[in-house]
Amino acid sequence: MRLIADLHIHSRYSRACSQEMEVNTLAKWARIKGVNLLGTGDFTHPLYFAELRNKLEPTDGGLLRLKGEREGPYFIPTVEVNNIYYQAGRLRKIHTLIVAPSLEAVEKINQRLRPRGKLSADGRPTFTFPAKDIVKLVLDVAPDALLIPAHAWTPWFSLFGSNSGFDSLEECFEQESVNIYAIETGLSSDPAMNWRLSALDGITLVSNSDAHSPRKIAREANVLDCLPAYRDVADALKSHDPQKFLFTIEFFPEEGKYHYDGHRKCGVRWSPAETKGHQGRCSECGAPVTVGVMHRVDDLADREDGSVPPRAIPARHLIPLEEILADALEAKPGTKTVEREYQRLTSLLGSELHILLDVEEEELKKSSSPHVWERILKVRREEVQVEPGYDGVYGKICLSASPTQSHGQPAPDQLELL
């Protein structure tokens, strides 16, 4: 069975998240998007955990489903935790995604975490002990759980982050690194960038939306070929087997808000080479620039760009359908014009991801205007132009410019913008 899994989301109990982030609305949007396995997010929060127990029930395979529902989507218990602590003379800030096998396991995990931090303060709880200790604590009470370093490359709150991270899994997790089977690449990097590090050859590269609102579900996701059962899903994530883990669905990484280096306040956006040429200082104000993901990958890589390791799991780069429609209709995402066309297409052709990935070209042409289907096909061929994101500013994708160019190769007239 093909499972499209988005494991990293949040609930309405996390800061800066939509009040619609609760399981009934999430299930509705998972169907619209085409996701059939969705992380619950935020299982450590006591009020949300009570909701999960009240609204979800286990299936035969251990995954969860809305009570009384025979169809999907399935849910799997997840939470992102924040560890802030000093190690080797530096302040470290690491986010880790925990995937649990059952609500009973969640209860045990929460019992162990409750004395260590205020779980009710935020859906993403903060602890002041090392990231390696969260691995040991969770696995001691839930040996089948998975711990995945979240958005591993972003400058802030990540395993390899330029401002508070480490240079290797082993430096961060020490003896517990043997229990880390996967990392989340994050919106500003993709698998090809991670392939440049031979140390990650045995690590599964997963992608998730980190959604704070229902419409953002599945902007990144994982496509698995396995049974809808916790044991099979965990095996697909741990085994690094291309027969079980088919591909990831990715942002164009340049669109991520930390892809390039820069200083948002001054509007300065630089490639790694430009940053090094300026000794890491903003040319406008002299402040240190935020070192982005591409720069950090360059620093740690031991392979050239374009290297593909054995058993590499491929990626498909997509743009959300709402953004494609907004570009085609010369309107903004969220407007009634875009919403009407989104509803029409998904009612006619199926889920958003089915439209973006699978609907045949002829069917697209029969069902939508040339402005729409041409852009969908451009995205499938990865013929897009990108102004890379930097220092918290999302990159800009251009679908209408001509000639088109690969997302990794800005057109000549864009070079002055980068």
Rosetta blueprint (number, residue, H / E / L):
1 M L
2 R E
3 L E
4 I E
5 A E
6 D E
7 L L
8 H L
9 I E
10 H L
11 S L
12 R L
13 Y L
14 S L
15 R L
16 A L
17 C L
18 S L
19 Q L
20 E L
21 M L
22 E L
23 V H
24 N H
25 T H
26 L H
27 A H
28 K H
29 W H
30 A H
31 R H
32 I H
33 K H
34 G L
35 V L
36 N L
37 L E
38 L E
39 G E
40 T L
41 G L
42 D L
43 F L
44 T L
45 H L
46 P H
47 L H
48 Y H
49 F H
50 A H
51 E H
52 L H
53 R H
54 N H
55 K H
56 L E
57 E E
58 P E
59 T L
60 D L
61 G L
62 G L
63 L L
64 L E
65 R E
66 L E
67 K L
68 G L
69 E L
70 R L
71 E L
72 G L
73 P L
74 Y E
75 F E
76 I E
77 P L
78 T E
79 V E
80 E E
81 V E
82 N E
83 N E
84 I E
85 Y E
86 Y E
87 Q E
88 A L
89 G L
90 R E
91 L E
92 R E
93 K E
94 I E
95 H E
96 T E
97 L E
98 I E
99 V E
100 A L
101 P L
102 S L
103 L H
104 E H
105 A H
106 V H
107 E H
108 K H
109 I H
110 N H
111 Q H
112 R H
113 L H
114 R H
115 P H
116 R H
117 G L
118 K L
119 L L
120 S L
121 A L
122 D L
123 G L
124 R L
125 P L
126 T E
127 F E
128 T L
129 F L
130 P L
131 A H
132 K H
133 D H
134 I H
135 V H
136 K H
137 L H
138 V H
139 L H
140 D H
141 V H
142 A L
143 P L
144 D L
145 A L
146 L E
147 L E
148 I E
149 P E
150 A L
151 H L
152 A L
153 W L
154 T L
155 P L
156 W L
157 F L
158 S L
159 L L
160 F L
161 G L
162 S L
163 N L
164 S L
165 G L
166 F L
167 D L
168 S L
169 L H
170 E H
171 E H
172 C H
173 F H
174 E H
175 Q H
176 E H
177 S H
178 V H
179 N H
180 I L
181 Y L
182 A E
183 I E
184 E E
185 T L
186 G L
187 L L
188 S L
189 S L
190 D L
191 P H
192 A H
193 M H
194 N H
195 W L
196 R L
197 L L
198 S H
199 A H
200 L H
201 D L
202 G L
203 I L
204 T E
205 L E
206 V E
207 S L
208 N L
209 S L
210 D L
211 A E
212 H L
213 S L
214 P H
215 R H
216 K H
217 I L
218 A L
219 R L
220 E L
221 A E
222 N E
223 V E
224 L E
225 D E
226 C L
227 L L
228 P L
229 A L
230 Y H
231 R H
232 D H
233 V H
234 A H
235 D H
236 A H
237 L H
238 K H
239 S H
240 H L
241 D L
242 P L
243 Q L
244 K L
245 F E
246 L E
247 F E
248 T E
249 I E
250 E E
251 F L
252 F L
253 P H
254 E H
255 E H
256 G L
257 K L
258 Y L
259 H L
260 Y E
261 D E
262 G E
263 H E
264 R H
265 K H
266 C H
267 G L
268 V E
269 R E
270 W E
271 S L
272 P H
273 A H
274 E H
275 T H
276 K H
277 G H
278 H L
279 Q L
280 G L
281 R E
282 C L
283 S L
284 E L
285 C L
286 G L
287 A L
288 P E
289 V L
290 T E
291 V L
292 G L
293 V H
294 M H
295 H H
296 R H
297 V H
298 D H
299 D H
300 L H
301 A L
302 D L
303 R L
304 E L
305 D L
306 G L
307 S L
308 V L
309 P L
310 P L
311 R L
312 A L
313 I L
314 P L
315 A E
316 R E
317 H E
318 L L
319 I L
320 P L
321 L H
322 E H
323 E H
324 I H
325 L H
326 A H
327 D H
328 A H
329 L H
330 E L
331 A L
332 K L
333 P L
334 G L
335 T L
336 K H
337 T H
338 V H
339 E H
340 R H
341 E H
342 Y H
343 Q H
344 R H
345 L H
346 T H
347 S H
348 L H
349 L H
350 G L
351 S L
352 E H
353 L H
354 H H
355 I H
356 L H
357 L H
358 D L
359 V L
360 E L
361 E H
362 E H
363 E H
364 L H
365 K H
366 K H
367 S H
368 S L
369 S L
370 P H
371 H H
372 V H
373 W H
374 E H
375 R H
376 I H
377 L H
378 K H
379 V H
380 R H
381 R L
382 E L
383 E E
384 V L
385 Q E
386 V E
387 E E
388 P L
389 G L
390 Y E
391 D L
392 G L
393 V E
394 Y L
395 G L
396 K E
397 I E
398 C E
399 L L
400 S L
401 A L
402 S L
403 P L
404 T L
405 Q L
406 S E
407 H L
408 G L
409 Q L
410 P L
411 A L
412 P H
413 D H
414 Q H
415 L H
416 E H
417 L H
418 L L
